[in-house]
Amino acid sequence: MGRIVYVNGEYVPEEEARVSVFDRGFLFADGVYEVTSVIGGRLVDFDGHARRLWRSLGELDMAAPVDGDELLAIHRELVVRNGLDEGLVYLQVTRGPADRDFAYPDGARPTLVLFTQEKRIVDSPAAERGIAVISIPDRRWGRRDIKTVQLLYPSMGKMMAKAAGVDDAWMVEDGAVTEGTSNNAYIVTAGKIVTRHLGEEILHGITRAAVLRFAREAQMEVEERAFTLDEAKAADEAFVTSASTFVTPVVEIDGVAVGSGAPGPVARRLREIYLDESVKAAV
Ligand code: PMP
């Protein structure tokens, strides 16, 4: 693939990039990450991702390896060095290498890794046709507001979806939908856009924040509350948001067609607005 990746202050060919086997990211999933999309060589909502990164680090008492200006400079440098036009920048910070011990080590030096990945984001077949999901129980840990690299249950969820012949899974807890395996979940019902309120049960999506802001600016009604699976199946529309998929319609849940069974007008409009606005504001 021949990418240049960033590891702890250096830009190196991907096959030369190394992290210690004692790294706590490897041993304990003691690390956090961010994914920022790139369109036309520019970063979408970089400030939002940086803010969430500082918050994730703070919640885990983990030191920030660089400051905000440096972080932006590294993102930009990687995009340039890899000639990335459309895709994403993945960033991971771990507590760093230390002797294996459950307690956090004193004075560990955090590990910082970033790499780019090409991906078609704007012209997405999934967004055109909409995706099908199944529901699965939410068996993740309780601090889903911290963007940690413990992604095994979401991976299992994707595999359950794949085995069922669909695109993704929506996770359900106490009768209510929390979120998708790697996206925030929404329905459109009684003329309102409904999405789960923020809390420790879901990731505070950067795309979610932007999309809700744009929806309110466009005079669409938004309700932030838990919704049930039955409500979702009976809704007029459903959709998901994430940095790497923007707004993507959900047209089927557990084999039940949502609304007409085709992408609906609200999801389409929000995708258009988000694309326009985020590209305009990209850095
Ligand atoms: N929820 C989960 C569980 C996710 O993994 C993601 C994407 N990382 C999101 C929501 C969407 O967040 P964002 O819009 O910041 O990509």
Residues whose N, C-alpha, C, O or C-beta is under 5 A from the ligand:
A	BS01	PMP	E179 G180 T181 S182 N183 N184 L203 H204 G205 I206 T207 R208 T241 S242 A243 S244
